[in-house]
Amino acid sequence: MIGVVDQCVQALSLAAGMAWSVLWSLVLGFVLSGVVQSVVSRQRMRAMLGDDGPRALLLATLFGAASSSCSYASAAISRTLFLRGAGFAASLAFLLASTNLVVELGLVLWLLMGWQFTLAEWLGGLVMVGVMAVVVRLTYPRKLVEAARLNATEVSAQTHAAEPVAGATLWAQLCNPELRVRVAQSFAMDFSMLWKDLAAGFLIAGVLGAFMPAQWWATLFLRGAPPWVQVPADAAIGPLIAVFSFVCSIGNVPLAAVLWGSGIGFGGVLAFLFADLIVLPLLDVYRRYYGLRMAAYIGGVFYVTMVASGLVMELAFSQLGLVPPRVALHAGLTMQFHIDATFWLNLVALAVVATLMVTARRHPAMHGNACAHHGAAKATAHSHSG
């Protein structure tokens, strides 16, 4: 009994330690995301994505990188782009980029797993867009796409993204006092959407780190098998774990750290990180948006894309000698308070959070703005699964 209690304490300590180590980077990432969302017009985005050519794919990728990292929010925006005439592949490119090429995800990966994982995540996001475009072009389901457009009917809380803050130039927009309010509103809505996923991600990672023996992961991921078997197996199994973890977006990073510390291959961990868009609740969101057959098609395309991209990054980083040294999760991640750089950065971050939340409370966002709709998309998925 004492051993179980000790393991529970260790699990909570690991979860709290990981959360403390990345707190300031999360706040910084969400603030930067809010700034970008407040100065970039989404209406202009939609006018540029009407086909699936290289230009539309590139623009969709750039716009996705400048958008929210919440998978549910990204799915809702992608659906709106699709409904407004964006090409099917361009809509999917936006979805991939908005959950893999964002600042806050890269910062959390850097702090928990090393800069090599940040670089691989961002480069891998670009690789995924390319692989997805090729797969869609080779298998383009014209009738399914037409049916999906008909099936994706608008809901009452339609996505009406607010116009960017006024200003003739970017500097004028950044100096506009309204920007502070917009950023606070964006931060508050991101927090309301993501805190459960983040908390679940840290807790799941802590529990697995404390209770799951490394040998179990070694068996699941075929440790000891020849590289030509083990490397593809890691990439194929990683996304399947993500599917059933129910944790999306940045919430996947703590569990990825557990997998990496337990001996899983570099490509397998990346494939797991890439797979936040095919967790079961999101697959159900796709079904509601586009119909069952299109949801199955999107899930299949994404799975193939994520496995292939994980393999590509594994081979590329291995050849370049960029695979980071493996560090056990338990090393330095238990809950400890030291008067160091992280401590002071987190104090500043907490002060920023308090200021932004007070500002958002004093200036509540209109119901019709995009993030409110994203929350509705998530609620719809959970109400169905319940």
FILO-660458 format. One line per 5 residues: number of its first residue (from 1); their letters; for each residue x negated, y negated, z negated of N, C-alpha, C, O. Coordinates in steps of 0.1 Angstrom, whole numbers. Example, Ala and Ser with C-alpha at 12.3 -4.5 7.8 and 13.67 -1.06 7.14 Angstrom:
! residues 2
1 = as = -132 57 -78 -123 45 -78 -132 33 -78 -142 33 -85  -128 22 -71 -137 11 -71 -129 0 -79 -134 -11 -80 $
This chain:
! residues 386
1 = migvv = -8 12 0 0 0 0 -9 -13 0 -6 -22 7  -19 -12 -8 -28 -24 -9 -35 -26 4 -37 -37 9  -38 -15 11 -44 -16 25 -35 -23 34 -40 -31 42  -22 -20 34 -13 -26 43 -12 -41 40 -11 -49 49  -11 -44 27 -10 -58 23 -23 -66 28 -22 -77 33 $
6 = dqcvq = -34 -60 26 -47 -66 31 -46 -69 46 -51 -79 51  -41 -59 53 -40 -60 68 -31 -71 72 -33 -79 81  -19 -72 64 -10 -83 67 -16 -97 65 -14 -106 73  -23 -98 54 -30 -110 51 -41 -114 61 -42 -125 66  -48 -103 66 -58 -105 76 -51 -110 89 -56 -118 96 $
11 = alsla = -39 -104 93 -32 -107 105 -28 -122 104 -30 -129 114  -23 -126 93 -18 -140 92 -30 -150 92 -30 -160 98  -41 -145 86 -54 -153 86 -59 -155 100 -63 -166 104  -59 -144 108 -63 -145 122 -54 -154 130 -59 -162 138  -41 -152 128 -32 -161 136 -34 -176 132 -34 -184 141 $
16 = agmaw = -35 -179 119 -37 -192 115 -50 -198 120 -51 -210 124  -61 -190 119 -74 -194 124 -74 -198 139 -80 -208 143  -68 -189 147 -67 -192 161 -59 -205 163 -63 -213 172  -48 -207 156 -40 -219 158 -47 -231 154 -47 -241 161  -54 -230 143 -62 -242 138 -73 -245 148 -76 -257 150 $
21 = svlws = -80 -235 154 -91 -238 162 -87 -245 175 -96 -251 182  -75 -244 179 -70 -249 192 -60 -261 191 -55 -266 201  -57 -265 179 -46 -274 176 -49 -287 184 -40 -292 191  -61 -293 183 -63 -306 189 -63 -305 204 -58 -314 211  -67 -294 210 -67 -292 224 -53 -291 229 -50 -296 240 $
26 = lvlgf = -44 -285 222 -30 -284 226 -24 -298 227 -17 -301 236  -26 -305 216 -21 -319 216 -26 -327 227 -18 -334 234  -39 -327 229 -45 -334 240 -39 -330 254 -36 -338 262  -38 -317 256 -32 -312 268 -18 -317 271 -15 -321 282  -10 -316 260 4 -320 262 5 -335 264 14 -340 272 $
31 = vlsgv = -4 -343 258 -3 -357 260 -7 -361 274 -1 -369 281  -18 -354 279 -22 -356 293 -11 -352 303 -9 -359 313  -5 -341 300 6 -336 308 18 -347 309 23 -349 319  21 -352 297 31 -363 296 27 -375 304 36 -381 311  15 -379 304 10 -390 312 12 -388 327 18 -396 334 $
36 = vqsvv = 8 -376 331 9 -373 345 24 -373 350 27 -378 360  32 -366 342 46 -365 345 53 -379 345 63 -381 352  47 -389 338 53 -402 337 49 -411 348 55 -422 350  38 -408 356 34 -417 366 35 -411 380 32 -418 390  39 -398 381 40 -391 394 55 -389 397 62 -384 388 $
41 = srqrm = 60 -393 409 74 -391 413 76 -377 418 70 -373 428  85 -370 412 89 -357 417 97 -358 430 97 -349 438  105 -368 431 113 -370 444 103 -370 456 107 -365 466  92 -377 454 83 -378 465 77 -364 468 74 -360 479  75 -356 457 70 -343 458 78 -335 468 74 -328 477 $
46 = ramlg = 91 -335 465 101 -326 472 101 -330 487 103 -321 495  99 -342 490 99 -346 504 87 -341 512 88 -340 524  77 -336 505 65 -332 512 64 -317 513 54 -312 519  73 -309 508 72 -295 507 82 -287 515 86 -276 511  86 -292 526 96 -287 534 93 -274 542 102 -268 548 $
51 = ddgpr = 80 -270 543 76 -258 550 66 -251 542 63 -255 530  61 -240 547 52 -231 540 38 -232 547 30 -222 546  35 -243 554 22 -245 560 11 -248 550 14 -250 538  -1 -248 554 -13 -251 545 -11 -264 537 -14 -265 526  -6 -274 544 -5 -287 537 5 -286 526 3 -291 515 $
56 = allla = 17 -280 529 27 -279 519 22 -270 507 25 -274 495  15 -260 510 10 -251 499 0 -259 491 0 -258 478  -9 -267 497 -19 -274 490 -12 -285 481 -16 -286 469  -2 -292 487 5 -302 479 13 -296 467 13 -301 456  19 -284 470 26 -277 459 17 -273 448 21 -274 436 $
61 = tlfga = 5 -269 452 -5 -265 442 -9 -277 433 -10 -276 421  -12 -288 440 -16 -300 433 -5 -305 423 -7 -309 412  8 -305 429 19 -310 420 21 -300 409 25 -305 398  20 -287 411 21 -278 400 11 -280 389 14 -279 378  -1 -282 393 -12 -285 384 -9 -297 375 -14 -298 364 $
66 = asssc = -2 -307 381 2 -319 374 15 -318 366 19 -327 359  21 -306 366 34 -304 359 32 -297 346 21 -295 341  44 -293 340 44 -287 327 38 -273 328 39 -266 339  32 -268 317 27 -254 317 37 -244 311 34 -232 311  49 -249 307 59 -239 302 65 -231 314 70 -237 324 $
71 = syasa = 64 -218 313 69 -210 324 83 -212 327 87 -212 339  92 -213 317 106 -215 319 108 -229 326 117 -230 335  102 -239 321 103 -252 327 99 -252 342 105 -257 351  87 -245 344 82 -244 358 92 -237 367 93 -240 379  98 -226 362 108 -219 370 119 -228 374 125 -227 385 $
76 = aisrt = 124 -236 364 135 -245 368 131 -255 378 139 -258 387  119 -261 377 115 -271 387 113 -265 400 117 -270 410  107 -253 400 105 -246 413 119 -243 420 120 -244 432  129 -239 412 142 -237 418 148 -250 424 154 -249 434  146 -261 417 151 -273 422 144 -277 435 150 -282 444 $
81 = lflrg = 131 -275 436 123 -278 448 129 -269 459 131 -274 471  131 -256 456 137 -247 466 150 -251 471 153 -251 483  159 -256 462 172 -260 465 172 -273 474 181 -275 482  162 -281 471 161 -294 479 154 -293 492 152 -303 499  151 -280 496 145 -278 509 131 -274 510 125 -273 521 $
86 = agfaa = 124 -273 498 110 -268 499 109 -254 504 118 -246 502  98 -251 511 96 -238 516 95 -228 505 91 -231 494  99 -215 508 99 -205 497 85 -203 492 83 -202 479  75 -201 500 61 -199 495 56 -212 488 49 -210 478  60 -223 493 55 -236 486 61 -236 472 55 -241 462 $
91 = slafl = 74 -232 470 80 -232 457 73 -222 448 71 -225 436  69 -211 453 62 -201 445 48 -206 442 43 -204 431  42 -213 451 28 -219 449 29 -229 437 20 -229 428  40 -237 437 42 -247 426 43 -239 413 37 -243 403  50 -228 413 52 -221 401 39 -215 396 36 -215 384 $
96 = lastn = 31 -209 404 18 -204 400 9 -214 395 2 -212 385  8 -225 402 -1 -236 398 3 -242 385 -6 -246 377  16 -244 383 21 -251 371 19 -243 358 20 -249 347  15 -230 359 13 -222 347 -2 -218 346 -5 -211 336  -10 -221 356 -24 -216 356 -34 -227 358 -46 -224 355 $
101 = lvvel = -30 -238 363 -40 -249 366 -38 -261 357 -42 -272 362  -33 -259 345 -30 -271 337 -41 -273 326 -48 -263 322  -42 -285 322 -53 -289 313 -52 -281 300 -62 -276 295  -40 -281 293 -39 -276 280 -43 -261 279 -49 -256 270  -39 -253 290 -43 -239 290 -58 -238 291 -64 -229 284 $
106 = glvlw = -64 -246 300 -79 -245 301 -86 -248 288 -96 -242 285  -81 -258 281 -88 -262 268 -87 -251 258 -96 -248 251  -75 -245 257 -73 -234 247 -82 -222 251 -88 -216 242  -82 -218 264 -91 -207 268 -106 -210 264 -113 -201 260  -110 -222 267 -124 -226 264 -127 -224 250 -137 -219 246 $
111 = llmgw = -118 -229 241 -121 -228 227 -120 -214 221 -128 -210 213  -111 -206 226 -109 -192 221 -118 -182 228 -122 -172 221  -121 -184 241 -127 -173 248 -140 -178 256 -147 -169 262  -142 -190 257 -154 -195 265 -151 -202 278 -140 -200 283  -160 -211 282 -157 -219 294 -156 -210 306 -150 -214 316 $
116 = qftla = -162 -198 306 -161 -189 318 -147 -185 321 -143 -184 332  -139 -183 310 -125 -179 312 -117 -191 317 -108 -189 325  -121 -203 313 -114 -215 318 -116 -216 333 -107 -218 341  -129 -215 337 -133 -216 351 -126 -205 359 -120 -207 370  -126 -193 353 -119 -181 361 -104 -183 362 -98 -179 372 $
121 = ewlgg = -98 -189 351 -84 -191 352 -80 -201 362 -71 -199 370  -88 -212 363 -85 -222 373 -88 -218 387 -80 -220 396  -100 -212 389 -103 -206 402 -93 -195 406 -89 -194 417  -90 -187 396 -80 -176 399 -67 -181 402 -60 -175 410  -63 -192 397 -50 -198 401 -50 -202 415 -40 -200 422 $
126 = lvmvg = -61 -207 420 -62 -210 435 -62 -198 443 -55 -197 453  -69 -187 438 -69 -175 445 -55 -169 446 -51 -163 456  -47 -170 435 -34 -164 434 -25 -171 445 -17 -165 451  -26 -184 446 -18 -191 456 -21 -186 470 -12 -184 478  -34 -184 473 -38 -179 486 -33 -165 488 -28 -162 499 $
131 = vmavv = -35 -156 478 -30 -142 480 -15 -142 481 -10 -134 490  -8 -149 473 7 -150 474 11 -154 488 21 -148 493  5 -164 493 9 -169 506 7 -159 517 16 -157 526  -4 -151 516 -6 -140 526 4 -129 524 10 -125 534  7 -125 512 17 -115 509 31 -119 514 38 -111 521 $
136 = vrlty = 35 -131 511 48 -136 516 49 -137 531 59 -133 537  38 -142 537 38 -143 552 39 -129 558 46 -127 568  33 -119 552 33 -105 558 46 -98 555 50 -89 563  53 -102 545 66 -95 541 78 -104 541 88 -101 535  77 -116 547 87 -126 546 101 -121 547 105 -117 558 $
141 = prklv = 109 -121 537 123 -116 537 133 -127 541 139 -133 532  134 -130 554 142 -141 558 156 -141 553 162 -151 548  163 -129 554 177 -128 549 178 -130 534 187 -136 529  168 -125 527 168 -127 512 166 -141 509 173 -146 499  158 -148 516 155 -162 513 168 -170 516 172 -179 508 $
146 = eaarl = 175 -167 527 188 -174 530 198 -171 519 205 -180 515  199 -158 515 208 -155 504 205 -162 491 214 -166 484  192 -163 488 187 -169 476 191 -184 475 195 -189 465  190 -190 487 194 -205 487 209 -206 484 213 -216 477  217 -197 489 231 -197 486 234 -194 472 243 -199 466 $
151 = natev = 227 -184 466 229 -179 453 225 -189 442 230 -190 431  215 -197 446 209 -207 436 218 -219 435 213 -230 438  230 -218 430 239 -229 429 235 -238 417 229 -234 408  239 -250 419 235 -260 409 243 -258 396 255 -254 397  237 -261 385 245 -261 372 248 -275 368 242 -284 374 $
156 = saqth = 256 -277 358 261 -290 355 249 -299 350 248 -311 353  240 -293 342 228 -301 338 217 -301 349 207 -295 347  220 -307 360 211 -307 371 198 -314 368 198 -323 360  188 -309 375 175 -315 372 174 -329 380 173 -329 392  174 -339 372 172 -353 378 160 -358 371 161 -365 361 $
161 = aaepv = 148 -356 377 136 -361 371 136 -377 370 140 -383 380  132 -382 359 132 -397 358 122 -403 367 112 -396 370  125 -415 372 115 -422 380 103 -425 372 104 -427 360  91 -425 378 79 -429 371 80 -443 366 88 -451 370  72 -446 356 72 -459 350 68 -469 361 60 -466 370 $
166 = agatl = 73 -481 359 71 -492 369 56 -496 369 49 -496 359  51 -500 381 38 -505 382 33 -504 397 35 -493 403  27 -515 402 23 -515 416 11 -506 418 8 -500 429  3 -504 407 -9 -495 408 -9 -485 396 -1 -487 387  -18 -475 397 -19 -466 386 -23 -473 373 -17 -470 363 $
171 = waqlc = -32 -482 374 -36 -490 362 -24 -497 356 -23 -498 344  -16 -503 364 -4 -510 360 5 -501 353 12 -505 343  7 -489 358 16 -479 352 11 -475 338 18 -474 329  -3 -473 338 -9 -469 325 -8 -480 314 -7 -477 302  -7 -492 319 -6 -503 309 8 -507 306 11 -515 297 $
176 = npelr = 18 -501 312 32 -503 310 36 -498 296 34 -486 293  42 -507 287 45 -502 274 55 -490 274 56 -483 264  63 -489 285 72 -478 286 65 -465 286 71 -454 283  53 -464 291 46 -452 292 45 -445 278 46 -432 278  43 -452 268 42 -446 254 55 -438 251 54 -427 245 $
181 = vrvaq = 66 -444 254 79 -438 251 80 -425 260 85 -415 255  77 -427 273 79 -415 282 70 -403 277 74 -392 277  57 -407 273 48 -396 269 54 -389 256 53 -377 255  59 -398 247 64 -392 235 76 -383 238 77 -372 232  85 -387 247 96 -379 250 92 -365 257 97 -355 253 $
186 = sfamd = 82 -366 266 77 -354 272 70 -345 262 72 -333 262  63 -351 253 56 -343 243 66 -336 234 65 -324 231  76 -343 230 86 -337 221 94 -326 228 96 -315 221  97 -327 240 104 -317 248 95 -305 250 100 -293 249  82 -307 254 73 -296 255 72 -288 242 72 -276 242 $
191 = fsmlw = 71 -296 231 69 -289 218 82 -281 215 81 -269 210  94 -286 218 106 -279 214 107 -266 223 113 -257 218  102 -267 235 103 -255 244 92 -244 240 95 -232 242  81 -249 236 69 -240 235 66 -235 221 58 -225 220  71 -241 211 65 -238 198 68 -223 194 60 -217 187 $
196 = kdlaa = 80 -218 198 83 -204 195 74 -195 202 69 -185 197  71 -198 215 62 -189 223 48 -190 217 41 -179 216  43 -201 213 30 -203 207 29 -195 194 20 -188 192  39 -197 185 39 -191 172 39 -176 174 32 -168 167  48 -171 183 48 -156 186 35 -151 191 30 -140 188 $
201 = gflia = 29 -159 200 16 -155 206 5 -153 195 -2 -143 195  4 -163 186 -6 -162 176 -3 -151 166 -12 -143 162  10 -149 163 13 -138 153 11 -125 159 6 -116 153  15 -123 172 13 -110 179 -2 -107 179 -6 -96 177  -10 -117 183 -24 -115 184 -30 -112 170 -39 -103 169 $
206 = gvlga = -26 -118 160 -31 -115 146 -27 -101 142 -36 -94 136  -15 -97 144 -10 -84 141 -18 -73 148 -23 -63 142  -20 -75 161 -27 -65 169 -42 -65 165 -48 -54 165  -48 -77 163 -62 -77 158 -64 -70 145 -75 -64 143  -54 -71 136 -56 -65 123 -52 -51 122 -58 -43 115 $
211 = fmpaq = -42 -47 130 -36 -33 128 -40 -24 139 -41 -12 137  -43 -29 151 -45 -20 163 -60 -17 164 -68 -26 166  -63 -4 162 -77 0 163 -83 -2 177 -75 0 187  -95 -6 178 -101 -8 192 -100 4 200 -100 3 213  -101 16 194 -100 29 202 -87 30 209 -87 36 220 $
216 = wwatl = -76 25 204 -63 25 211 -64 18 224 -59 23 234  -69 6 223 -71 -2 236 -80 5 245 -78 5 257  -91 11 240 -101 17 248 -94 29 256 -97 31 268  -85 36 249 -78 47 256 -68 42 266 -68 48 277  -61 32 263 -51 26 272 -57 21 285 -52 23 296 $
221 = flrga = -69 15 283 -76 9 295 -87 17 301 -96 12 308  -87 30 298 -96 40 304 -110 37 302 -118 38 311  -114 33 289 -128 31 286 -136 44 289 -131 55 286  -148 42 295 -156 54 298 -154 59 312 -162 67 316  -144 55 318 -141 60 332 -151 53 341 -157 43 338 $
226 = ppwvq = -154 59 353 -163 52 363 -158 38 366 -146 36 366  -167 29 369 -163 15 372 -152 14 383 -143 5 383  -154 22 393 -144 21 405 -130 26 400 -121 23 407  -129 32 389 -116 36 383 -112 25 373 -100 21 373  -121 22 364 -118 14 353 -114 -1 357 -105 -6 351 $
231 = vpada = -122 -7 366 -119 -21 370 -105 -23 376 -98 -31 371  -101 -15 386 -88 -16 391 -77 -12 381 -66 -18 381  -80 -3 372 -70 1 362 -68 -10 352 -56 -13 348  -79 -17 348 -77 -28 339 -68 -39 345 -59 -44 339  -71 -42 358 -63 -52 365 -49 -48 367 -40 -57 367 $
236 = aigpl = -46 -35 368 -32 -31 370 -25 -30 357 -13 -32 357  -31 -27 346 -25 -25 333 -22 -38 327 -12 -40 320  -32 -48 328 -31 -61 321 -17 -68 323 -11 -72 313  -12 -69 336 1 -76 338 12 -68 332 22 -74 327  11 -54 331 22 -47 325 23 -49 310 34 -49 305 $
241 = iavfs = 12 -51 304 13 -55 289 19 -68 288 27 -70 279  16 -78 297 22 -91 296 37 -90 298 45 -97 291  42 -82 307 56 -80 310 64 -78 298 75 -83 296  59 -69 289 66 -64 278 62 -72 265 68 -69 254  53 -81 266 50 -89 254 60 -100 251 60 -105 240 $
246 = fvcsi = 67 -104 261 77 -115 260 71 -128 257 79 -138 253  58 -129 257 51 -142 254 46 -148 267 39 -141 274  49 -161 269 45 -167 282 36 -178 280 34 -183 268  31 -183 291 23 -195 291 11 -195 281 4 -184 281  8 -205 274 -3 -206 265 -2 -196 254 -12 -192 248 $
251 = gnvpl = 10 -191 251 12 -181 240 5 -168 243 3 -160 234  2 -166 256 -6 -153 260 -20 -154 256 -27 -143 255  -26 -166 254 -40 -167 252 -45 -159 240 -55 -152 240  -39 -161 228 -44 -153 216 -44 -138 218 -54 -132 214  -34 -133 225 -34 -118 227 -45 -115 238 -51 -104 237 $
256 = aavlw = -47 -124 247 -58 -121 256 -72 -121 249 -80 -113 252  -73 -129 239 -85 -129 231 -87 -116 223 -98 -111 222  -76 -110 219 -76 -97 212 -80 -86 222 -89 -78 219  -75 -87 234 -78 -77 245 -93 -78 248 -100 -68 249  -98 -90 250 -112 -92 253 -121 -87 242 -131 -81 245 $
261 = gsgig = -118 -91 230 -126 -86 218 -125 -71 216 -134 -66 210  -115 -65 222 -114 -50 220 -120 -42 231 -120 -30 231  -126 -49 241 -134 -42 251 -127 -41 265 -132 -34 274  -116 -48 267 -110 -48 280 -118 -56 290 -124 -66 287  -118 -51 303 -126 -58 313 -122 -72 316 -110 -76 313 $
266 = fggvl = -131 -79 321 -129 -94 325 -117 -95 334 -108 -104 331  -116 -88 344 -105 -89 354 -92 -84 348 -82 -90 351  -92 -75 339 -80 -70 333 -74 -81 324 -62 -83 323  -83 -88 316 -78 -99 307 -73 -110 316 -62 -116 312  -79 -114 327 -74 -124 336 -61 -120 342 -52 -129 343 $
271 = aflfa = -60 -108 346 -47 -104 352 -36 -105 342 -24 -108 345  -39 -102 329 -29 -103 318 -25 -118 317 -13 -121 315  -35 -127 317 -32 -141 316 -24 -146 327 -15 -154 326  -27 -141 339 -20 -146 351 -5 -142 350 4 -148 357  -2 -131 343 12 -125 344 22 -131 335 32 -125 333 $
276 = dlivl = 20 -143 330 30 -149 322 43 -152 330 54 -155 324  43 -152 343 54 -155 351 63 -142 354 73 -143 361  59 -131 349 67 -119 351 71 -112 338 74 -100 338  71 -120 327 77 -114 315 92 -112 317 98 -118 325  97 -102 310 111 -98 312 121 -109 312 130 -110 320 $
281 = plldv = 121 -119 302 131 -129 302 130 -138 315 140 -142 320  118 -140 320 117 -148 332 122 -141 344 128 -147 353  120 -128 345 125 -120 356 140 -121 356 146 -121 367  146 -122 344 161 -123 344 165 -137 348 175 -139 354  157 -147 345 159 -161 350 159 -161 365 168 -167 372 $
286 = yrryy = 149 -154 372 149 -153 386 162 -146 392 167 -150 402  166 -136 384 178 -129 389 190 -139 389 198 -139 398  191 -147 378 202 -156 377 201 -167 388 212 -171 394  189 -171 391 187 -182 401 190 -177 415 197 -183 423  184 -165 418 182 -161 432 189 -148 436 190 -145 448 $
291 = glrma = 194 -141 426 200 -128 429 190 -117 425 178 -119 424  195 -105 423 187 -93 418 176 -89 428 165 -87 425  180 -88 441 170 -84 451 159 -94 453 147 -90 454  162 -107 453 151 -117 454 143 -117 441 131 -119 442  149 -115 429 141 -114 417 131 -103 417 120 -104 413 $
296 = ayigg = 136 -91 422 127 -80 424 116 -82 434 104 -78 431  119 -89 444 109 -93 454 98 -102 448 86 -100 450  103 -113 441 94 -122 435 85 -115 425 73 -117 424  91 -106 416 83 -98 407 73 -90 413 61 -89 408  76 -83 424 67 -75 431 55 -83 437 44 -79 437 $
301 = vfyvt = 59 -94 444 49 -103 450 39 -108 439 27 -108 441  45 -113 428 36 -118 417 27 -107 411 16 -110 409  33 -95 409 24 -84 404 13 -81 413 1 -80 408  15 -79 426 4 -76 435 -6 -88 435 -18 -86 435  -1 -100 435 -9 -112 435 -18 -113 423 -30 -116 424 $
306 = mvasg = -13 -110 411 -20 -110 399 -31 -100 398 -42 -102 393  -27 -87 402 -37 -76 402 -48 -79 411 -60 -78 408  -45 -83 424 -55 -86 433 -64 -98 429 -76 -97 431  -58 -108 423 -66 -120 419 -75 -116 407 -87 -121 406  -70 -108 398 -79 -103 387 -91 -95 392 -102 -97 387 $
311 = lvmel = -89 -87 402 -100 -79 408 -110 -89 415 -122 -87 413  -105 -98 422 -114 -108 429 -122 -115 419 -134 -117 421  -116 -120 409 -124 -128 399 -134 -119 391 -145 -123 388  -130 -107 388 -139 -97 382 -151 -95 391 -163 -96 386  -149 -92 404 -161 -90 413 -169 -102 415 -181 -101 414 $
316 = afsql = -163 -114 416 -170 -126 419 -179 -130 407 -190 -133 408  -173 -130 395 -180 -134 383 -191 -124 379 -201 -128 373  -188 -111 381 -198 -101 379 -211 -103 388 -222 -102 383  -208 -105 400 -219 -108 410 -227 -120 407 -239 -121 409  -220 -130 402 -227 -143 398 -232 -143 384 -239 -153 380 $
321 = glvpp = -230 -133 377 -235 -132 363 -228 -142 354 -235 -147 344  -216 -144 356 -208 -154 348 -199 -148 338 -191 -155 331  -198 -135 338 -189 -128 328 -195 -131 314 -207 -128 311  -187 -137 305 -193 -142 292 -196 -130 283 -190 -119 285  -204 -132 273 -207 -121 263 -194 -118 255 -187 -128 252 $
326 = rvalh = -192 -106 252 -180 -102 244 -182 -105 230 -192 -101 224  -172 -112 224 -173 -116 209 -160 -110 203 -149 -112 208  -162 -103 192 -151 -97 185 -142 -108 180 -146 -119 176  -129 -105 180 -119 -116 176 -121 -120 162 -119 -132 158  -125 -111 153 -126 -114 139 -137 -124 136 -137 -130 125 $
331 = agltm = -147 -125 145 -158 -134 142 -154 -149 142 -152 -154 153  -153 -155 130 -151 -169 129 -137 -174 132 -135 -186 132  -127 -165 133 -114 -170 136 -104 -168 124 -92 -171 126  -109 -163 113 -100 -163 101 -98 -177 96 -106 -186 99  -88 -179 88 -84 -192 84 -94 -198 74 -94 -194 63 $
336 = qfhid = -102 -207 79 -112 -214 71 -111 -229 74 -111 -233 86  -112 -237 63 -113 -251 65 -127 -256 62 -132 -254 51  -133 -262 72 -146 -267 71 -145 -282 75 -138 -285 84  -153 -291 69 -153 -305 73 -163 -306 85 -174 -309 83  -157 -302 96 -165 -302 109 -158 -310 119 -148 -316 117 $
341 = atfwl = -163 -309 132 -156 -316 143 -142 -312 145 -133 -320 147  -139 -299 144 -126 -294 146 -116 -300 135 -105 -303 138  -121 -301 123 -113 -306 112 -109 -321 115 -97 -324 114  -118 -329 119 -115 -343 122 -107 -345 134 -98 -353 135  -110 -337 144 -101 -337 157 -87 -333 154 -78 -339 159 $
346 = nlval = -85 -323 145 -72 -319 142 -64 -329 133 -52 -331 135  -72 -336 125 -65 -347 117 -60 -358 127 -49 -363 125  -68 -361 136 -64 -371 146 -52 -366 154 -43 -373 157  -53 -353 158 -42 -347 166 -29 -347 158 -18 -350 163  -29 -344 145 -17 -344 137 -12 -358 135 1 -360 135 $
351 = avvat = -20 -368 134 -16 -382 134 -9 -386 147 1 -393 147  -15 -381 158 -9 -384 171 5 -377 172 15 -383 177  6 -365 168 18 -357 168 29 -365 160 40 -367 165  26 -369 148 35 -376 140 40 -389 147 52 -392 147  31 -396 153 34 -409 160 44 -406 171 54 -413 173 $
356 = lmvta = 40 -396 179 48 -393 191 62 -388 188 72 -391 194  63 -380 177 76 -374 173 85 -385 168 97 -385 171  79 -395 160 87 -406 155 92 -414 167 104 -419 168  83 -417 177 87 -425 188 98 -418 196 107 -424 201  96 -405 198 107 -397 206 120 -397 199 130 -398 205 $
361 = rrhpa = 120 -397 185 132 -397 178 139 -410 179 151 -411 180  131 -421 180 137 -434 181 142 -437 195 150 -446 197  136 -430 205 140 -432 219 143 -418 225 135 -413 233  155 -412 222 158 -399 227 159 -399 242 164 -409 248  154 -388 248 155 -387 263 169 -385 267 177 -379 260 $
366 = mhgna = 172 -389 279 185 -387 285 187 -372 288 178 -366 291  200 -367 287 202 -353 289 199 -349 304 195 -338 306  200 -358 313 198 -354 327 184 -353 331 181 -349 342  174 -355 322 160 -355 326 156 -340 327 162 -331 322  145 -338 334 141 -325 339 139 -316 327 143 -304 328 $
371 = cahhg = 132 -320 317 128 -311 306 140 -306 299 140 -294 294  151 -314 297 163 -309 291 169 -298 299 174 -288 293  168 -299 312 173 -288 320 164 -275 319 169 -264 319  151 -277 317 142 -266 315 146 -258 302 147 -246 302  149 -266 292 154 -259 279 166 -251 282 168 -240 276 $
376 = aakat = 175 -257 290 188 -250 293 185 -237 301 192 -227 298  175 -237 309 171 -225 317 167 -214 307 170 -202 309  159 -218 298 154 -208 288 165 -203 280 166 -191 277  174 -212 275 185 -207 267 194 -198 275 199 -188 269  196 -200 288 204 -192 296 198 -178 296 206 -168 295 $
381 = ahshs = 185 -177 298 179 -164 299 180 -156 286 183 -144 286  178 -163 274 179 -157 261 193 -153 258 195 -142 252  203 -161 262 217 -157 259 221 -145 267 229 -137 262  215 -143 279 219 -131 286 212 -119 280 219 -109 279  199 -121 276 192 -109 270 198 -105 257 197 -94 253 $
386 = g = 205 -115 250 211 -112 237 224 -105 239 231 -102 229 $
